[in-house]
Amino acid sequence: MQEERVSTQTKLSIAAAALLSFIGILTETSLNVCFPTMTREFGLPLSTIQLLTSGYLLMVTIVMSTSSFLLKRFDTRLLFRCAVIVSIVGTVLCCLPLNYWLLLLGRLLQAAATGVSTPLMINVILALVPVSRRGTYVGVANMVTSFAPALGPTYGGLINHYFSWRIIFVFTLPLLVIAWILGETNLRLKAEGAGKSFDGIGLVLLSFFMISFTEIFDQFGAGGGWSYKVAIAICAAVVLLGLFIWRCLASKSPLLNLRLFKNAIVSLRGANYAILQFINIGSSFLLPVFAENFLGIDSLAAGLMLLPGSLLGAFIAPFVGRLYDRRGPTLVLLVSNISLIVGASALWALTGKATVVILTLLYMFLRAGFNFGYGNTMSDASKFVSGAQQTDFNSLFNVLQQYAGSLGTTVLSASLSLSEAHIPHNVKAASAAGATNAFALLIVLSVVALCITLVSIKIRKTPSVEMQKVEV
């Protein structure tokens, strides 16, 4: 059967949103290797400087949670135009030699733009690309969202080493202009539900839940273990999550359509999707920090260490999407999960004997495993959601992947901080201990992901489940 065609206008629309998302996500991790420099420049502690990343990630997640409402209420070109303008304003603030708090404001504006552009990119694909080609195009889209954060430390390390960390943002301004031109001339997708109301209460509950849940690990790492602050954060997170779920199920226009999880495949794919992104973002944060502290290399070398894996992941993403379109989900997801188990196990076993070459090769293996499953997990889940609910599905999965990435950074950072608190006078030993525990966690999560895939394979064999669409 002849392959269904995707128009040039659709391709350019996807490219515009992808470029804006790429710029936002690239700068997300670029600053991580510059934090020591910024600490000295602003005279502020690392706990304050790191808000440039953690605050950014939280803002992206919060804005993404509103994407279902925004995409149904406003035309894509208007949303894209606003996102580009906000991103340019934020980028200019980051370029200027102003104080830290204006820099943080600029980062939050950039985050708001990324929170709009990434769901918009996926929404264009789900709305305009034929189902038979969806795996390939979602693979390309997820190549952007997975390649950019891994490339960030390399990019940031190079710029900070040869120029200044502010130049990280200067170089993105021409790309923002190109994205704007592409979006203005090609995005034409119209809003589909002007009458949808906005769930402000749900947004407040979700925001405070995310802050509370993240605070659990921040306090655990900062305090060297269990404390009353950790207990308070756990209680707050549990209560807020319960209220948010109740609100979503009770509301006629919920912030996130949790009813989509009534379908078993959507639930299982959602859990797998979150685990994959946790491992991806967490490992791209952990490995450079571990290499700097354990091996004594500089930020430039630590960033470059991730480049081969990033390039490999970007290269194979469209091909594994095409493989999914032709062979279905079983092969690609099993390869992904098993590769992650092997890669994480090797990192755990070789932590004390690590070299730059070993870490580079194992990260390449880990990235290949990640890219086999990441985009295809979302593609497969989307086929079990009715056409009317694709926007809700897009919003839900984007929030899952973004917060999972934020949580990956927070949790693995807490593992390093906890080891440093217990071994305060030996940075190398503390880094090895913290990384060993972090890699062990990645093994456990990879095994859980494999079990989830095996369960989903069994469920898909039941015709009544395989053909079921979520109706709400």
VEXVOVO-541922 format. One record per residue (C-alpha): x, y, z. Coordinates in steps of 0.1 Angstrom, whole numbers, padded with zeros to 4 digits, always signed. Layout:
XYZ ...
END
This chain:
+0000+0000+0000 +0013+0035-0009 +0025+0055+0021 +0003+0085+0029 +0019+0118+0021 +0027+0146+0046 +0025+0181+0031 +0054+0204+0030 +0034+0230+0050 +0029+0204+0078 +0066+0196+0078 +0076+0232+0081 +0050+0238+0109 +0065+0209+0128 +0100+0223+0121 +0090+0257+0135 +0077+0244+0168 +0106+0219+0170 +0132+0246+0166 +0116+0267+0194 +0114+0237+0216 +0150+0227+0208 +0163+0262+0218 +0143+0262+0251 +0154+0227+0261 +0190+0232+0250 +0194+0261+0274 +0177+0241+0301 +0209+0220+0307 +0235+0243+0292 +0238+0263+0324 +0245+0233+0346 +0282+0233+0338 +0284+0271+0344 +0270+0271+0379 +0305+0274+0396 +0313+0304+0374 +0279+0320+0382 +0282+0314+0419 +0314+0335+0419 +0300+0362+0396 +0268+0368+0415 +0282+0360+0450 +0253+0337+0457 +0252+0301+0470 +0247+0271+0446 +0213+0264+0462 +0201+0298+0449 +0219+0296+0415 +0204+0262+0407 +0169+0278+0407 +0179+0288+0371 +0174+0251+0362 +0149+0237+0388 +0127+0268+0385 +0129+0266+0348 +0118+0230+0347 +0089+0236+0372 +0076+0265+0351 +0078+0244+0319 +0058+0217+0336 +0031+0241+0349 +0026+0258+0316 +0025+0224+0298 -0004+0214+0321 -0024+0242+0306 -0017+0232+0270 -0049+0212+0265 -0069+0244+0273 -0047+0267+0252 -0046+0244+0222 -0084+0241+0222 -0091+0278+0228 -0065+0295+0206 -0052+0290+0171 -0017+0275+0168 -0002+0305+0150 -0013+0329+0177 +0000+0306+0205 +0033+0302+0186 +0037+0339+0180 +0032+0347+0217 +0056+0319+0227 +0083+0333+0203 +0079+0368+0216 +0080+0357+0252 +0111+0336+0245 +0129+0365+0228 +0122+0389+0257 +0134+0363+0281 +0165+0356+0261 +0174+0393+0259 +0171+0396+0297 +0195+0366+0300 +0220+0382+0276 +0222+0416+0295 +0247+0421+0323 +0219+0426+0349 +0214+0411+0384 +0206+0375+0392 +0169+0380+0398 +0163+0395+0364 +0183+0366+0349 +0159+0343+0367 +0129+0362+0353 +0144+0358+0318 +0147+0320+0324 +0111+0317+0336 +0099+0336+0305 +0119+0312+0283 +0104+0283+0302 +0069+0296+0296 +0076+0296+0258 +0090+0261+0259 +0059+0249+0278 +0038+0261+0249 +0059+0251+0220 +0066+0215+0229 +0029+0204+0232 +0021+0225+0201 +0047+0205+0181 +0032+0172+0192 -0004+0185+0186 +0004+0194+0150 +0018+0159+0145 -0012+0141+0160 -0037+0163+0141 -0021+0164+0106 +0002+0134+0102 -0015+0101+0091 -0015+0073+0117 +0006+0052+0094 +0034+0078+0096 +0029+0089+0132 +0057+0068+0147 +0083+0083+0124 +0072+0119+0131 +0068+0115+0168 +0102+0099+0167 +0117+0130+0151 +0099+0153+0176 +0111+0133+0205 +0146+0133+0190 +0144+0171+0197 +0132+0168+0232 +0157+0141+0241 +0188+0153+0221 +0187+0190+0233 +0191+0183+0270 +0219+0159+0264 +0236+0183+0241 +0232+0212+0265 +0262+0204+0288 +0285+0201+0257 +0272+0234+0243 +0274+0252+0276 +0308+0239+0284 +0322+0250+0251 +0307+0285+0253 +0317+0290+0290 +0352+0278+0283 +0359+0301+0253 +0335+0330+0259 +0310+0338+0286 +0280+0319+0298 +0258+0348+0285 +0268+0340+0250 +0248+0308+0254 +0217+0329+0249 +0232+0354+0223 +0237+0325+0199 +0201+0314+0201 +0185+0348+0191 +0190+0342+0153 +0175+0308+0156 +0144+0323+0174 +0139+0347+0145 +0141+0317+0120 +0116+0298+0141 +0092+0328+0141 +0094+0332+0103 +0086+0294+0098 +0057+0295+0122 +0042+0327+0109 +0042+0314+0073 +0031+0278+0079 +0011+0272+0111 -0026+0272+0103 -0042+0247+0127 -0074+0261+0141 -0087+0259+0177 -0113+0232+0181 -0132+0241+0214 -0136+0278+0221 -0161+0270+0249 -0137+0251+0271 -0133+0267+0306 -0100+0269+0324 -0094+0249+0357 -0075+0275+0378 -0080+0255+0410 -0065+0224+0394 -0035+0244+0382 -0029+0257+0418 -0032+0222+0433 -0009+0207+0407 +0017+0235+0411 +0019+0231+0449 +0020+0193+0446 +0050+0195+0423 +0068+0219+0445 +0061+0197+0476 +0071+0165+0459 +0103+0180+0446 +0110+0195+0481 +0110+0159+0496 +0142+0151+0477 +0157+0186+0481 +0153+0184+0519 +0165+0148+0520 +0197+0157+0502 +0203+0190+0520 +0197+0176+0554 +0218+0144+0549 +0188+0121+0553 +0154+0120+0571 +0141+0151+0589 +0109+0166+0600 +0110+0188+0569 +0110+0157+0547 +0080+0144+0566 +0061+0177+0562 +0069+0177+0524 +0056+0141+0521 +0024+0148+0539 +0018+0180+0518 +0025+0161+0486 +0001+0133+0494 -0027+0156+0504 -0022+0179+0474 -0021+0149+0450 -0053+0135+0464 -0070+0168+0460 -0057+0173+0425 -0069+0138+0414 -0103+0144+0430 -0105+0178+0412 -0097+0163+0378 -0122+0135+0381 -0150+0158+0394 -0145+0187+0370 -0162+0188+0336 -0132+0207+0322 -0102+0194+0342 -0067+0208+0338 -0055+0173+0329 -0078+0146+0317 -0069+0117+0340 -0098+0097+0327 -0075+0087+0298 -0058+0064+0322 -0089+0042+0323 -0074+0025+0293 -0048+0000+0305 -0024+0006+0276 -0024+0044+0280 -0017+0039+0318 +0012+0015+0312 +0027+0035+0283 +0025+0067+0305 +0044+0050+0333 +0070+0037+0309 +0073+0072+0292 +0079+0089+0326 +0106+0063+0336 +0124+0067+0303 +0126+0105+0307 +0136+0102+0343 +0166+0080+0332 +0174+0103+0302 +0175+0137+0320 +0188+0122+0353 +0218+0105+0336 +0226+0136+0315 +0229+0155+0347 +0246+0129+0368 +0274+0118+0345 +0291+0152+0339 +0290+0160+0376 +0303+0126+0385 +0331+0129+0359 +0342+0163+0371 +0343+0152+0408 +0356+0117+0404 +0379+0120+0374 +0389+0156+0380 +0382+0168+0344 +0369+0203+0336 +0334+0213+0325 +0343+0213+0288 +0356+0177+0288 +0326+0166+0309 +0302+0182+0285 +0319+0167+0254 +0317+0133+0270 +0280+0132+0264 +0282+0144+0227 +0287+0110+0210 +0257+0095+0228 +0236+0126+0220 +0245+0123+0183 +0238+0086+0183 +0204+0091+0199 +0195+0118+0174 +0206+0097+0145 +0186+0066+0153 +0153+0082+0166 +0136+0086+0131 +0147+0051+0121 +0133+0034+0152 +0101+0054+0147 +0099+0039+0112 +0106+0005+0126 +0077+0009+0150 +0054+0019+0121 +0063-0013+0103 +0067-0038+0131 +0046-0025+0160 +0056-0018+0196 +0068-0051+0209 +0103-0053+0194 +0113-0016+0199 +0101-0014+0235 +0117-0047+0245 +0150-0036+0230 +0147-0003+0248 +0140-0017+0282 +0166-0045+0281 +0193-0020+0268 +0186+0003+0297 +0189-0025+0322 +0223-0036+0307 +0236+0000+0304 +0226+0010+0340 +0240-0023+0353 +0273-0017+0336 +0275+0019+0350 +0268+0006+0385 +0294-0022+0382 +0321+0000+0368 +0316+0032+0389 +0348+0028+0408 +0368+0020+0377 +0352+0046+0355 +0372+0065+0329 +0361+0091+0303 +0361+0065+0276 +0340+0040+0296 +0315+0067+0306 +0313+0079+0270 +0306+0044+0256 +0281+0034+0283 +0262+0067+0278 +0260+0060+0241 +0246+0025+0249 +0221+0041+0273 +0210+0067+0248 +0204+0042+0221 +0182+0022+0245 +0163+0053+0255 +0156+0064+0219 +0144+0030+0209 +0115+0034+0234 +0108+0070+0241 +0090+0083+0210 +0074+0050+0202 +0059+0047+0237 +0039+0079+0231 +0031+0070+0195 +0016+0037+0206 -0004+0051+0235 -0019+0078+0212 -0036+0050+0191 -0057+0041+0221 -0071+0076+0225 -0101+0089+0205 -0095+0117+0180 -0114+0142+0202 -0091+0135+0231 -0057+0138+0213 -0051+0173+0227 -0058+0161+0262 -0035+0131+0257 -0008+0154+0243 -0010+0177+0274 -0010+0148+0298 +0020+0130+0283 +0040+0162+0280 +0035+0170+0317 +0045+0134+0325 +0078+0136+0306 +0087+0171+0317 +0081+0165+0354 +0098+0131+0352 +0129+0148+0338 +0128+0174+0365 +0124+0147+0391 +0153+0128+0376 +0177+0157+0381 +0164+0163+0417 +0165+0127+0429 +0200+0119+0415 +0213+0153+0427 +0200+0143+0462 +0219+0111+0460 +0251+0130+0454 +0243+0155+0481 +0235+0128+0506 +0269+0111+0500 +0287+0144+0503 +0270+0150+0537 +0282+0116+0549 +0317+0118+0534 +0324+0155+0537 +0362+0155+0533 +0366+0133+0503 +0349+0145+0472 +0360+0116+0450 +0348+0090+0474 +0315+0108+0480 +0309+0111+0443 +0316+0074+0437 +0292+0064+0465 +0264+0088+0454 +0268+0077+0417 +0267+0040+0427 +0234+0045+0445 +0220+0066+0417 +0229+0039+0391 +0213+0013+0413 +0181+0033+0412 +0183+0034+0374 +0186-0004+0373 +0155-0008+0394 +0135+0017+0373 +0147-0001+0341 +0135-0034+0354 +0101-0019+0363 +0099-0005+0328 +0106-0039+0313 +0078-0055+0335 +0054-0028+0324 +0062-0036+0288 +0057-0073+0293 +0023-0067+0309 +0013-0044+0280 +0022-0071+0255 -0001-0095+0272 -0029-0070+0274 -0026-0061+0237 -0032-0097+0227 -0068-0093+0239 -0088-0079+0209 -0113-0061+0230 -0085-0041+0247 -0064-0036+0216 -0093-0019+0197 -0107+0001+0226 -0106+0039+0225 -0110+0060+0255 -0144+0077+0256 -0150+0103+0282 
END
